[in-house]
Amino acid sequence: NSGKGHITLTAQRKRNGLIFEVSDNGCGIARAERRRLFRAFHKSAQDAAYSKPGVGLGLALSRRLARALGGELTLTKSARSGACFQLMIPAP
């Protein structure tokens, strides 16, 4: 192990549509942040403290687009072992 993180992308075709999952092996998302994660203009206290770039729109816009397509974007796992986001898009 080189000590570097990794990101995994999986895709599955289900009877009712497509499911994409993006997961990492980072530090996860704090429990207190999970409720606000998909709010527009929200940045975690840690991100704001370290002046990381961005205004906090990425997940809010992504969820809105998923819902406009009839799907959903959710956080399915978040622990010390990283985070996993799942995008479900229904079959036409």
Secondary structure, 3 states (H helix, E strand, C coil): CCCCCCEEEEEEEECCEEEEEEEECCCCCCHHHHCCCCCCCCCCHHHHHCCCCCCCCHHHHHHHHHHHCCCEEEEEEEECCEEEEEEEEECC
